[in-house]
Amino acid sequence: MKYVAGFIVVILLVLSPSCKWLKSKGIFGHKADTMIAWKARQDSIRVIDSVRKAQERLLAIENARKDSLKKAQAEWNLKNKFNIIIGSFITPEYATKYAADFAAKGYKTRIMPLEGTKFQMVSAEAHESFRTAVNRLKEFQDNVVIDAWIYVLKGESQ
């Protein structure tokens, strides 16, 4: 009797997983619905595509912003070509503090990098014409900073 019960259990175990009815009900194995899997995959693709498009839009906006800043900087450089420099510093914090001190006195300060070096120049004023810049430089050297000098920005058209 022990062997017969064991034999019946073994036969049931061997035959039951192959039964189509049991498989279709999902008792011994989960039958994947292909349509559900396909829809889930399509949703994932849509999400990835929308994220990619959003990243592309953000990148385009950032590039447009950078281009407009470069254009504005170039226009400013062409317009205000002659800068009266009141200080030049390797340490950016010193340049920032020096510029803030002169801005508090009413000057339109600007910090500019000196190309090819680690120096940052502090400009107190910028002028369109060389003659105006030289006249203001003389006033600066007499009244404000004795070692002020003129720095000429090279425009893109030159």
TORFI-271813 format. One record per atom (N, C-alpha, C, O): residue in three letters; z negated, y, x; residue number from 1; atom name. Coordinates in steps of 0.001 Angstrom, whole numbers, plus 500000, padded with zeros to 6 digits. Layout:
<atoms>
ATOM  residu       z       y       x  num  atome
ATOM     ala       Z       Y       X  NUM     CA
...
</atoms>
This chain:
<atoms>
ATOM  residu       z       y       x  num  atome
ATOM     met  500000  498821  500825    1      N
ATOM     met  500000  500000  500000    1     CA
ATOM     met  500000  501257  500879    1      C
ATOM     met  500652  502245  500541    1      O
ATOM     lys  499280  501228  501997    2      N
ATOM     lys  499264  502367  502891    2     CA
ATOM     lys  500664  502663  503403    2      C
ATOM     lys  501068  503822  503499    2      O
ATOM     tyr  501381  501639  503723    3      N
ATOM     tyr  502710  501815  504288    3     CA
ATOM     tyr  503692  502307  503247    3      C
ATOM     tyr  504595  503083  503560    3      O
ATOM     val  503526  501867  502021    4      N
ATOM     val  504435  502272  500949    4     CA
ATOM     val  504237  503766  500643    4      C
ATOM     val  505211  504499  500469    4      O
ATOM     ala  502988  504208  500580    5      N
ATOM     ala  502726  505622  500302    5     CA
ATOM     ala  503244  506485  501453    5      C
ATOM     ala  503819  507547  501216    5      O
ATOM     gly  503051  506051  502665    6      N
ATOM     gly  503550  506777  503833    6     CA
ATOM     gly  505060  506822  503858    6      C
ATOM     gly  505664  507837  504206    6      O
ATOM     phe  505681  505670  503471    7      N
ATOM     phe  507135  505579  503438    7     CA
ATOM     phe  507716  506532  502393    7      C
ATOM     phe  508733  507181  502638    7      O
ATOM     ile  507078  506613  501244    8      N
ATOM     ile  507546  507505  500166    8     CA
ATOM     ile  507413  508973  500612    8      C
ATOM     ile  508306  509779  500352    8      O
ATOM     val  506320  509313  501272    9      N
ATOM     val  506123  510677  501745    9     CA
ATOM     val  507186  511045  502777    9      C
ATOM     val  507718  512155  502760    9      O
ATOM     val  507493  510104  503679   10      N
ATOM     val  508508  510356  504702   10     CA
ATOM     val  509870  510550  504047   10      C
ATOM     val  510611  511449  504445   10      O
ATOM     ile  510221  509740  503063   11      N
ATOM     ile  511517  509857  502379   11     CA
ATOM     ile  511603  511195  501636   11      C
ATOM     ile  512635  511866  501672   11      O
ATOM     leu  510518  511574  500967   12      N
ATOM     leu  510516  512858  500256   12     CA
ATOM     leu  510687  514027  501232   12      C
ATOM     leu  511412  514980  500947   12      O
ATOM     leu  510027  513946  502361   13      N
ATOM     leu  510145  515019  503345   13     CA
ATOM     leu  511541  515101  503951   13      C
ATOM     leu  512040  516192  504227   13      O
ATOM     val  512167  513949  504156   14      N
ATOM     val  513501  513929  504747   14     CA
ATOM     val  514542  514403  503739   14      C
ATOM     val  515456  515143  504100   14      O
ATOM     leu  514416  513989  502494   15      N
ATOM     leu  515427  514306  501495   15     CA
ATOM     leu  515239  515690  500863   15      C
ATOM     leu  516218  516315  500455   15      O
ATOM     ser  514038  516161  500781   16      N
ATOM     ser  513805  517403  500046   16     CA
ATOM     ser  514430  518636  500703   16      C
ATOM     ser  514959  519470  499967   16      O
ATOM     pro  514413  518817  502013   17      N
ATOM     pro  515051  520014  502561   17     CA
ATOM     pro  516563  520027  502354   17      C
ATOM     pro  517175  521095  502380   17      O
ATOM     ser  517167  518883  502153   18      N
ATOM     ser  518604  518854  501971   18     CA
ATOM     ser  519008  519034  500508   18      C
ATOM     ser  520197  519107  500196   18      O
ATOM     cys  518059  519102  499646   19      N
ATOM     cys  518357  519243  498227   19     CA
ATOM     cys  518823  520671  497942   19      C
ATOM     cys  518101  521624  498236   19      O
ATOM     lys  520007  520829  497379   20      N
ATOM     lys  520593  522141  497107   20     CA
ATOM     lys  519764  522913  496091   20      C
ATOM     lys  519635  524133  496190   20      O
ATOM     trp  519217  522228  495145   21      N
ATOM     trp  518444  522894  494106   21     CA
ATOM     trp  517192  523533  494705   21      C
ATOM     trp  516856  524666  494362   21      O
ATOM     leu  516489  522809  495611   22      N
ATOM     leu  515295  523352  496246   22     CA
ATOM     leu  515639  524529  497175   22      C
ATOM     leu  514908  525516  497248   22      O
ATOM     lys  516754  524396  497868   23      N
ATOM     lys  517156  525490  498748   23     CA
ATOM     lys  517524  526727  497954   23      C
ATOM     lys  517212  527845  498363   23      O
ATOM     ser  518179  526540  496832   24      N
ATOM     ser  518592  527695  496031   24     CA
ATOM     ser  517385  528402  495421   24      C
ATOM     ser  517439  529608  495182   24      O
ATOM     lys  516326  527695  495172   25      N
ATOM     lys  515108  528302  494640   25     CA
ATOM     lys  514255  528927  495734   25      C
ATOM     lys  513312  529663  495443   25      O
ATOM     gly  514579  528637  496994   26      N
ATOM     gly  513858  529241  498093   26     CA
ATOM     gly  512530  528596  498383   26      C
ATOM     gly  511668  529234  498988   26      O
ATOM     ile  512330  527392  497991   27      N
ATOM     ile  511048  526739  498221   27     CA
ATOM     ile  510891  526347  499690   27      C
ATOM     ile  509838  526584  500282   27      O
ATOM     phe  511935  525744  500289   28      N
ATOM     phe  511843  525282  501671   28     CA
ATOM     phe  512502  526232  502674   28      C
ATOM     phe  512301  526088  503880   28      O
ATOM     gly  513234  527137  502222   29      N
ATOM     gly  513899  528076  503122   29     CA
ATOM     gly  514330  529297  502335   29      C
ATOM     gly  514667  529198  501155   29      O
ATOM     his  514320  530431  502980   30      N
ATOM     his  514702  531656  502297   30     CA
ATOM     his  516204  531816  502406   30      C
ATOM     his  516757  531887  503503   30      O
ATOM     lys  516843  531870  501284   31      N
ATOM     lys  518280  532047  501255   31     CA
ATOM     lys  518541  533553  501239   31      C
ATOM     lys  518117  534261  500326   31      O
ATOM     ala  519236  534021  502249   32      N
ATOM     ala  519517  535447  502347   32     CA
ATOM     ala  520647  535821  501408   32      C
ATOM     ala  521687  535163  501361   32      O
ATOM     asp  520426  536868  500679   33      N
ATOM     asp  521460  537375  499800   33     CA
ATOM     asp  522364  538270  500645   33      C
ATOM     asp  521914  539289  501169   33      O
ATOM     thr  523611  537901  500777   34      N
ATOM     thr  524518  538634  501662   34     CA
ATOM     thr  524757  540062  501177   34      C
ATOM     thr  524931  540970  501990   34      O
ATOM     met  524768  540263  499903   35      N
ATOM     met  524999  541618  499381   35     CA
ATOM     met  523828  542532  499719   35      C
ATOM     met  524039  543689  500084   35      O
ATOM     ile  522603  542040  499605   36      N
ATOM     ile  521427  542831  499942   36     CA
ATOM     ile  521434  543164  501437   36      C
ATOM     ile  521142  544294  501829   36      O
ATOM     ala  521767  542180  502262   37      N
ATOM     ala  521819  542398  503708   37     CA
ATOM     ala  522913  543413  504051   37      C
ATOM     ala  522715  544264  504919   37      O
ATOM     trp  524056  543329  503383   38      N
ATOM     trp  525156  544249  503646   38     CA
ATOM     trp  524773  545678  503256   38      C
ATOM     trp  525076  546628  503978   38      O
ATOM     lys  524099  545824  502097   39      N
ATOM     lys  523673  547159  501646   39     CA
ATOM     lys  522621  547750  502596   39      C
ATOM     lys  522640  548946  502884   39      O
ATOM     ala  521721  546914  503070   40      N
ATOM     ala  520711  547389  504013   40     CA
ATOM     ala  521371  547854  505309   40      C
ATOM     ala  520978  548867  505888   40      O
ATOM     arg  522367  547111  505752   41      N
ATOM     arg  523092  547494  506962   41     CA
ATOM     arg  523840  548804  506754   41      C
ATOM     arg  523847  549661  507638   41      O
ATOM     gln  524458  548964  505617   42      N
ATOM     gln  525174  550203  505309   42     CA
ATOM     gln  524217  551395  505261   42      C
ATOM     gln  524553  552477  505741   42      O
ATOM     asp  523032  551203  504686   43      N
ATOM     asp  522040  552274  504651   43     CA
ATOM     asp  521617  552666  506068   43      C
ATOM     asp  521469  553849  506377   43      O
ATOM     ser  521429  551674  506911   44      N
ATOM     ser  521060  551951  508298   44     CA
ATOM     ser  522162  552724  509006   44      C
ATOM     ser  521885  553655  509764   44      O
ATOM     ile  523390  552348  508766   45      N
ATOM     ile  524523  553042  509386   45     CA
ATOM     ile  524588  554484  508891   45      C
ATOM     ile  524854  555394  509676   45      O
ATOM     arg  524347  554704  507592   46      N
ATOM     arg  524366  556057  507039   46     CA
ATOM     arg  523268  556928  507667   46      C
ATOM     arg  523500  558090  507998   46      O
ATOM     val  522093  556359  507821   47      N
ATOM     val  520981  557112  508416   47     CA
ATOM     val  521317  557490  509861   47      C
ATOM     val  521135  558638  510268   47      O
ATOM     ile  521800  556530  510618   48      N
ATOM     ile  522148  556788  512019   48     CA
ATOM     ile  523242  557846  512103   48      C
ATOM     ile  523189  558735  512953   48      O
ATOM     asp  524227  557750  511224   49      N
ATOM     asp  525328  558708  511222   49     CA
ATOM     asp  524838  560115  510867   49      C
ATOM     asp  525271  561093  511477   49      O
ATOM     ser  523950  560220  509896   50      N
ATOM     ser  523443  561545  509516   50     CA
ATOM     ser  522586  562143  510620   50      C
ATOM     ser  522627  563354  510840   50      O
ATOM     val  521815  561326  511315   51      N
ATOM     val  521010  561819  512436   51     CA
ATOM     val  521930  562305  513556   51      C
ATOM     val  521677  563349  514158   51      O
ATOM     arg  522990  561556  513835   52      N
ATOM     arg  523944  561939  514882   52     CA
ATOM     arg  524626  563259  514523   52      C
ATOM     arg  524789  564126  515381   52      O
ATOM     lys  525026  563414  513260   53      N
ATOM     lys  525673  564656  512826   53     CA
ATOM     lys  524715  565834  512919   53      C
ATOM     lys  525115  566933  513302   53      O
ATOM     ala  523451  565610  512570   54      N
ATOM     ala  522457  566681  512668   54     CA
ATOM     ala  522252  567085  514124   54      C
ATOM     ala  522127  568273  514422   54      O
ATOM     gln  522216  566122  515027   55      N
ATOM     gln  522066  566420  516446   55     CA
ATOM     gln  523276  567195  516966   55      C
ATOM     gln  523127  568116  517770   55      O
ATOM     glu  524467  566825  516510   56      N
ATOM     glu  525681  567539  516926   56     CA
ATOM     glu  525656  568978  516429   56      C
ATOM     glu  526050  569891  517154   56      O
ATOM     arg  525190  569188  515186   57      N
ATOM     arg  525101  570548  514648   57     CA
ATOM     arg  524101  571382  515434   57      C
ATOM     arg  524366  572542  515749   57      O
ATOM     leu  522949  570791  515751   58      N
ATOM     leu  521946  571511  516544   58     CA
ATOM     leu  522470  571851  517935   58      C
ATOM     leu  522209  572938  518450   58      O
ATOM     leu  523204  570931  518540   59      N
ATOM     leu  523785  571177  519852   59     CA
ATOM     leu  524820  572296  519782   59      C
ATOM     leu  524877  573145  520671   59      O
ATOM     ala  525642  572301  518725   60      N
ATOM     ala  526633  573365  518560   60     CA
ATOM     ala  525954  574714  518376   60      C
ATOM     ala  526403  575712  518939   60      O
ATOM     ile  524878  574759  517595   61      N
ATOM     ile  524139  576007  517391   61     CA
ATOM     ile  523531  576482  518706   61      C
ATOM     ile  523593  577671  519019   61      O
ATOM     glu  522952  575581  519468   62      N
ATOM     glu  522351  575937  520750   62     CA
ATOM     glu  523410  576451  521727   62      C
ATOM     glu  523176  577429  522437   62      O
ATOM     asn  524576  575795  521765   63      N
ATOM     asn  525656  576253  522644   63     CA
ATOM     asn  526150  577636  522226   63      C
ATOM     asn  526427  578480  523079   63      O
ATOM     ala  526260  577871  520923   64      N
ATOM     ala  526683  579188  520433   64     CA
ATOM     ala  525659  580250  520813   64      C
ATOM     ala  526032  581361  521189   64      O
ATOM     arg  524381  579924  520721   65      N
ATOM     arg  523328  580859  521103   65     CA
ATOM     arg  523405  581191  522591   65      C
ATOM     arg  523292  582353  522982   65      O
ATOM     lys  523600  580164  523418   66      N
ATOM     lys  523704  580388  524856   66     CA
ATOM     lys  524925  581237  525193   66      C
ATOM     lys  524857  582122  526046   66      O
ATOM     asp  526053  580961  524514   67      N
ATOM     asp  527262  581750  524749   67     CA
ATOM     asp  527054  583211  524372   67      C
ATOM     asp  527480  584110  525097   67      O
ATOM     ser  526398  583447  523237   68      N
ATOM     ser  526171  584829  522819   68     CA
ATOM     ser  525212  585540  523774   68      C
ATOM     ser  525376  586730  524042   68      O
ATOM     leu  524215  584818  524288   69      N
ATOM     leu  523316  585424  525274   69     CA
ATOM     leu  524061  585771  526563   69      C
ATOM     leu  523842  586833  527145   69      O
ATOM     lys  524939  584872  527004   70      N
ATOM     lys  525716  585151  528210   70     CA
ATOM     lys  526629  586349  528000   70      C
ATOM     lys  526773  587197  528881   70      O
ATOM     lys  527244  586408  526825   71      N
ATOM     lys  528140  587520  526520   71     CA
ATOM     lys  527371  588843  526471   71      C
ATOM     lys  527825  589851  527011   71      O
ATOM     ala  526218  588832  525828   72      N
ATOM     ala  525403  590044  525753   72     CA
ATOM     ala  524930  590459  527136   72      C
ATOM     ala  524917  591647  527458   72      O
ATOM     gln  524542  589491  527953   73      N
ATOM     gln  524097  589784  529316   73     CA
ATOM     gln  525242  590379  530125   73      C
ATOM     gln  525043  591338  530872   73      O
ATOM     ala  526437  589818  529982   74      N
ATOM     ala  527591  590340  530713   74     CA
ATOM     ala  527921  591763  530267   74      C
ATOM     ala  528228  592617  531099   74      O
ATOM     glu  527860  592022  528966   75      N
ATOM     glu  528111  593371  528462   75     CA
ATOM     glu  527060  594344  528978   75      C
ATOM     glu  527385  595463  529374   75      O
ATOM     trp  525810  593922  528974   76      N
ATOM     trp  524738  594785  529476   76     CA
ATOM     trp  524957  595064  530959   76      C
ATOM     trp  524782  596194  531417   76      O
ATOM     asn  525344  594024  531712   77      N
ATOM     asn  525567  594189  533145   77     CA
ATOM     asn  526713  595156  533414   77      C
ATOM     asn  526641  595960  534344   77      O
ATOM     leu  527769  595084  532607   78      N
ATOM     leu  528891  595996  532800   78     CA
ATOM     leu  528511  597422  532424   78      C
ATOM     leu  528936  598380  533071   78      O
ATOM     lys  527711  597553  531378   79      N
ATOM     lys  527332  598880  530912   79     CA
ATOM     lys  526276  599495  531827   79      C
ATOM     lys  526395  600658  532214   79      O
ATOM     asn  525262  598738  532170   80      N
ATOM     asn  524148  599216  532996   80     CA
ATOM     asn  524229  598550  534358   80      C
ATOM     asn  523463  597642  534678   80      O
ATOM     lys  525153  599015  535128   81      N
ATOM     lys  525499  598356  536369   81     CA
ATOM     lys  524596  598757  537533   81      C
ATOM     lys  524350  597953  538433   81      O
ATOM     phe  524103  599989  537522   82      N
ATOM     phe  523336  600527  538645   82     CA
ATOM     phe  521857  600534  538284   82      C
ATOM     phe  521418  601302  537428   82      O
ATOM     asn  521093  599666  538948   83      N
ATOM     asn  519674  599489  538640   83     CA
ATOM     asn  518811  600088  539735   83      C
ATOM     asn  519071  599898  540923   83      O
ATOM     ile  517784  600812  539324   84      N
ATOM     ile  516817  601351  540278   84     CA
ATOM     ile  515706  600310  540420   84      C
ATOM     ile  514933  600066  539494   84      O
ATOM     ile  515653  599714  541592   85      N
ATOM     ile  514694  598642  541881   85     CA
ATOM     ile  513438  599258  542479   85      C
ATOM     ile  513493  600023  543443   85      O
ATOM     ile  512312  598905  541883   86      N
ATOM     ile  511033  599456  542357   86     CA
ATOM     ile  510186  598408  543069   86      C
ATOM     ile  509161  598737  543666   86      O
ATOM     gly  510609  597151  543008   87      N
ATOM     gly  509861  596105  543686   87     CA
ATOM     gly  510634  594805  543686   87      C
ATOM     gly  511476  594563  542821   87      O
ATOM     ser  510335  593967  544672   88      N
ATOM     ser  510982  592665  544782   88     CA
ATOM     ser  509916  591656  545210   88      C
ATOM     ser  509204  591877  546190   88      O
ATOM     phe  509809  590553  544473   89      N
ATOM     phe  508712  589609  544684   89     CA
ATOM     phe  509226  588174  544707   89      C
ATOM     phe  510177  587832  544005   89      O
ATOM     ile  508588  587346  545518   90      N
ATOM     ile  508884  585913  545499   90     CA
ATOM     ile  508077  585249  544388   90      C
ATOM     ile  508560  584324  543734   90      O
ATOM     thr  506863  585714  544175   91      N
ATOM     thr  505991  585144  543150   91     CA
ATOM     thr  506320  585767  541792   91      C
ATOM     thr  506165  586976  541618   91      O
ATOM     pro  506775  584954  540820   92      N
ATOM     pro  507162  585495  539517   92     CA
ATOM     pro  506026  586205  538789   92      C
ATOM     pro  506269  587170  538064   92      O
ATOM     glu  504791  585745  538970   93      N
ATOM     glu  503660  586377  538289   93     CA
ATOM     glu  503456  587824  538761   93      C
ATOM     glu  503121  588703  537967   93      O
ATOM     tyr  503662  588054  540056   94      N
ATOM     tyr  503532  589413  540585   94     CA
ATOM     tyr  504610  590313  540002   94      C
ATOM     tyr  504343  591456  539631   94      O
ATOM     ala  505829  589792  539923   95      N
ATOM     ala  506935  590575  539351   95     CA
ATOM     ala  506649  590912  537895   95      C
ATOM     ala  506897  592035  537457   95      O
ATOM     thr  506132  589949  537145   96      N
ATOM     thr  505818  590182  535738   96     CA
ATOM     thr  504733  591230  535583   96      C
ATOM     thr  504836  592111  534729   96      O
ATOM     lys  503688  591142  536406   97      N
ATOM     lys  502594  592123  536330   97     CA
ATOM     lys  503067  593512  536723   97      C
ATOM     lys  502707  594496  536077   97      O
ATOM     tyr  503864  593601  537769   98      N
ATOM     tyr  504385  594883  538226   98     CA
ATOM     tyr  505278  595518  537158   98      C
ATOM     tyr  505202  596721  536908   98      O
ATOM     ala  506122  594698  536535   99      N
ATOM     ala  506996  595191  535467   99     CA
ATOM     ala  506168  595660  534273   99      C
ATOM     ala  506484  596681  533663   99      O
ATOM     ala  505125  594931  533940  100      N
ATOM     ala  504266  595321  532823  100     CA
ATOM     ala  503555  596641  533104  100      C
ATOM     ala  503386  597459  532200  100      O
ATOM     asp  503137  596854  534354  101      N
ATOM     asp  502472  598113  534723  101     CA
ATOM     asp  503411  599303  534517  101      C
ATOM     asp  503008  600333  533976  101      O
ATOM     phe  504660  599156  534950  102      N
ATOM     phe  505615  600253  534796  102     CA
ATOM     phe  506103  600385  533359  102      C
ATOM     phe  506434  601489  532927  102      O
ATOM     ala  506154  599299  532616  103      N
ATOM     ala  506520  599382  531198  103     CA
ATOM     ala  505459  600143  530430  103      C
ATOM     ala  505774  600862  529481  103      O
ATOM     ala  504192  599991  530834  104      N
ATOM     ala  503100  600729  530193  104     CA
ATOM     ala  503206  602230  530474  104      C
ATOM     ala  502706  603052  529705  104      O
ATOM     lys  503859  602575  531579  105      N
ATOM     lys  504055  603992  531912  105     CA
ATOM     lys  505286  604583  531210  105      C
ATOM     lys  505562  605777  531331  105      O
ATOM     gly  506019  603737  530475  106      N
ATOM     gly  507155  604240  529706  106     CA
ATOM     gly  508524  603914  530270  106      C
ATOM     gly  509530  604368  529726  106      O
ATOM     tyr  508593  603148  531334  107      N
ATOM     tyr  509888  602789  531910  107     CA
ATOM     tyr  510441  601546  531230  107      C
ATOM     tyr  509683  600708  530740  107      O
ATOM     lys  511759  601429  531202  108      N
ATOM     lys  512422  600245  530611  108     CA
ATOM     lys  512623  599214  531717  108      C
ATOM     lys  513715  599081  532269  108      O
ATOM     thr  511573  598504  532021  109      N
ATOM     thr  511614  597555  533133  109     CA
ATOM     thr  512372  596297  532755  109      C
ATOM     thr  512499  595932  531586  109      O
ATOM     arg  512865  595658  533795  110      N
ATOM     arg  513595  594397  533618  110     CA
ATOM     arg  513426  593604  534902  110      C
ATOM     arg  513493  594160  535998  110      O
ATOM     ile  513207  592305  534765  111      N
ATOM     ile  513081  591428  535927  111     CA
ATOM     ile  514404  590708  536105  111      C
ATOM     ile  514912  590075  535180  111      O
ATOM     met  514963  590814  537322  112      N
ATOM     met  516261  590206  537604  112     CA
ATOM     met  516145  589329  538842  112      C
ATOM     met  515502  589717  539817  112      O
ATOM     pro  516760  588152  538813  113      N
ATOM     pro  516755  587326  540027  113     CA
ATOM     pro  517759  587869  541048  113      C
ATOM     pro  518833  588345  540681  113      O
ATOM     leu  517405  587793  542302  114      N
ATOM     leu  518319  588171  543370  114     CA
ATOM     leu  519080  586910  543759  114      C
ATOM     leu  518498  585954  544272  114      O
ATOM     glu  520362  586918  543514  115      N
ATOM     glu  521181  585710  543695  115     CA
ATOM     glu  521102  585187  545124  115      C
ATOM     glu  521171  585947  546090  115      O
ATOM     gly  520958  583874  545232  116      N
ATOM     gly  520914  583220  546527  116     CA
ATOM     gly  519548  583219  547188  116      C
ATOM     gly  519392  582716  548300  116      O
ATOM     thr  518551  583786  546503  117      N
ATOM     thr  517203  583819  547071  117     CA
ATOM     thr  516189  583440  545999  117      C
ATOM     thr  516541  583191  544846  117      O
ATOM     lys  514932  583402  546402  118      N
ATOM     lys  513852  583131  545454  118     CA
ATOM     lys  513234  584422  544927  118      C
ATOM     lys  512284  584380  544146  118      O
ATOM     phe  513763  585560  545345  119      N
ATOM     phe  513200  586844  544972  119     CA
ATOM     phe  513524  587221  543537  119      C
ATOM     phe  514576  586869  543003  119      O
ATOM     gln  512592  587946  542924  120      N
ATOM     gln  512783  588514  541597  120     CA
ATOM     gln  512587  590018  541742  120      C
ATOM     gln  511545  590480  542207  120      O
ATOM     met  513599  590768  541341  121      N
ATOM     met  513545  592221  541473  121     CA
ATOM     met  513063  592834  540161  121      C
ATOM     met  513368  592331  539079  121      O
ATOM     val  512315  593917  540270  122      N
ATOM     val  511847  594652  539101  122     CA
ATOM     val  512629  595956  539039  122      C
ATOM     val  512539  596801  539929  122      O
ATOM     ser  513393  596096  537974  123      N
ATOM     ser  514189  597297  537760  123     CA
ATOM     ser  513461  598198  536773  123      C
ATOM     ser  513012  597746  535720  123      O
ATOM     ala  513347  599488  537125  124      N
ATOM     ala  512678  600435  536235  124     CA
ATOM     ala  513669  601071  535274  124      C
ATOM     ala  513326  601371  534131  124      O
ATOM     glu  514887  601276  535732  125      N
ATOM     glu  515927  601891  534917  125     CA
ATOM     glu  517269  601306  535305  125      C
ATOM     glu  517433  600768  536400  125      O
ATOM     ala  518233  601415  534392  126      N
ATOM     ala  519602  601013  534661  126     CA
ATOM     ala  520520  602104  534127  126      C
ATOM     ala  520278  602675  533064  126      O
ATOM     his  521570  602382  534880  127      N
ATOM     his  522477  603476  534515  127     CA
ATOM     his  523922  603018  534590  127      C
ATOM     his  524270  602088  535319  127      O
ATOM     glu  524762  603708  533805  128      N
ATOM     glu  526185  603389  533782  128     CA
ATOM     glu  526908  603990  534980  128      C
ATOM     glu  527817  603369  535531  128      O
ATOM     ser  526516  605177  535381  129      N
ATOM     ser  527243  605847  536463  129     CA
ATOM     ser  526407  605860  537740  129      C
ATOM     ser  525177  605907  537720  129      O
ATOM     phe  527133  605817  538837  130      N
ATOM     phe  526485  605823  540143  130     CA
ATOM     phe  525798  607158  540404  130      C
ATOM     phe  524701  607195  540961  130      O
ATOM     arg  526433  608246  540008  131      N
ATOM     arg  525886  609589  540243  131     CA
ATOM     arg  524533  609761  539541  131      C
ATOM     arg  523589  610292  540125  131      O
ATOM     thr  524449  609307  538286  132      N
ATOM     thr  523196  609392  537549  132     CA
ATOM     thr  522114  608551  538219  132      C
ATOM     thr  520965  608976  538335  132      O
ATOM     ala  522496  607356  538658  133      N
ATOM     ala  521536  606467  539309  133     CA
ATOM     ala  521011  607081  540601  133      C
ATOM     ala  519820  606973  540894  133      O
ATOM     val  521887  607730  541386  134      N
ATOM     val  521458  608338  542643  134     CA
ATOM     val  520513  609508  542371  134      C
ATOM     val  519509  609675  543064  134      O
ATOM     asn  520838  610317  541358  135      N
ATOM     asn  519950  611439  541017  135     CA
ATOM     asn  518572  610943  540581  135      C
ATOM     asn  517550  611484  541004  135      O
ATOM     arg  518549  609906  539730  136      N
ATOM     arg  517268  609347  539283  136     CA
ATOM     arg  516530  608676  540447  136      C
ATOM     arg  515301  608708  540496  136      O
ATOM     leu  517264  608075  541375  137      N
ATOM     leu  516637  607437  542535  137     CA
ATOM     leu  515894  608468  543374  137      C
ATOM     leu  514779  608219  543833  137      O
ATOM     lys  516509  609614  543569  138      N
ATOM     lys  515841  610663  544345  138     CA
ATOM     lys  514537  611078  543669  138      C
ATOM     lys  513522  611268  544339  138      O
ATOM     glu  514562  611218  542347  139      N
ATOM     glu  513348  611559  541604  139     CA
ATOM     glu  512294  610460  541746  139      C
ATOM     glu  511110  610745  541932  139      O
ATOM     phe  512735  609201  541658  140      N
ATOM     phe  511811  608070  541799  140     CA
ATOM     phe  511174  608070  543171  140      C
ATOM     phe  509963  607891  543296  140      O
ATOM     gln  511985  608270  544209  141      N
ATOM     gln  511458  608239  545567  141     CA
ATOM     gln  510496  609398  545822  141      C
ATOM     gln  509556  609268  546607  141      O
ATOM     asp  510731  610524  545162  142      N
ATOM     asp  509838  611676  545348  142     CA
ATOM     asp  508550  611551  544537  142      C
ATOM     asp  507487  611964  545001  142      O
ATOM     asn  508632  610985  543330  143      N
ATOM     asn  507495  611026  542408  143     CA
ATOM     asn  506852  609682  542076  143      C
ATOM     asn  505662  609641  541766  143      O
ATOM     val  507593  608600  542131  144      N
ATOM     val  507064  607329  541616  144     CA
ATOM     val  506857  606315  542735  144      C
ATOM     val  505720  606009  543094  144      O
ATOM     val  507943  605795  543283  145      N
ATOM     val  507867  604760  544328  145     CA
ATOM     val  508767  605199  545470  145      C
ATOM     val  509971  605377  545288  145      O
ATOM     ile  508188  605371  546631  146      N
ATOM     ile  508954  605933  547750  146     CA
ATOM     ile  510045  604979  548252  146      C
ATOM     ile  511086  605429  548732  146      O
ATOM     asp  509815  603682  548144  147      N
ATOM     asp  510798  602734  548661  147     CA
ATOM     asp  511666  602125  547563  147      C
ATOM     asp  512097  600979  547686  147      O
ATOM     ala  511927  602864  546503  148      N
ATOM     ala  512841  602408  545450  148     CA
ATOM     ala  514258  602427  545997  148      C
ATOM     ala  514561  603181  546922  148      O
ATOM     trp  515121  601607  545434  149      N
ATOM     trp  516510  601527  545893  149     CA
ATOM     trp  517416  601143  544735  149      C
ATOM     trp  516939  600755  543669  149      O
ATOM     ile  518716  601249  544942  150      N
ATOM     ile  519701  600958  543885  150     CA
ATOM     ile  520305  599585  544144  150      C
ATOM     ile  520716  599265  545260  150      O
ATOM     tyr  520347  598792  543096  151      N
ATOM     tyr  520998  597487  543143  151     CA
ATOM     tyr  522179  597534  542188  151      C
ATOM     tyr  522021  597879  541017  151      O
ATOM     val  523357  597191  542681  152      N
ATOM     val  524572  597247  541874  152     CA
ATOM     val  524887  595837  541386  152      C
ATOM     val  525106  594920  542178  152      O
ATOM     leu  524905  595685  540044  153      N
ATOM     leu  525279  594409  539467  153     CA
ATOM     leu  526789  594285  539472  153      C
ATOM     leu  527496  595223  539105  153      O
ATOM     lys  527273  593153  539877  154      N
ATOM     lys  528712  592925  539871  154     CA
ATOM     lys  529099  592373  538519  154      C
ATOM     lys  528563  591354  538084  154      O
ATOM     gly  530019  593033  537854  155      N
ATOM     gly  530481  592597  536530  155     CA
ATOM     gly  531474  591467  536650  155      C
ATOM     gly  531990  591188  537732  155      O
ATOM     glu  531740  590816  535525  156      N
ATOM     glu  532686  589696  535509  156     CA
ATOM     glu  534126  590154  535693  156      C
ATOM     glu  534976  589372  536120  156      O
ATOM     ser  534408  591421  535371  157      N
ATOM     ser  535770  591896  535476  157     CA
ATOM     ser  536111  592320  536894  157      C
ATOM     ser  537275  592602  537181  157      O
ATOM     gln  535134  592373  537790  158      N
ATOM     gln  535407  592808  539163  158     CA
ATOM     gln  535601  591634  540076  158      C
ATOM     gln  535841  591814  541270  158      O
</atoms>
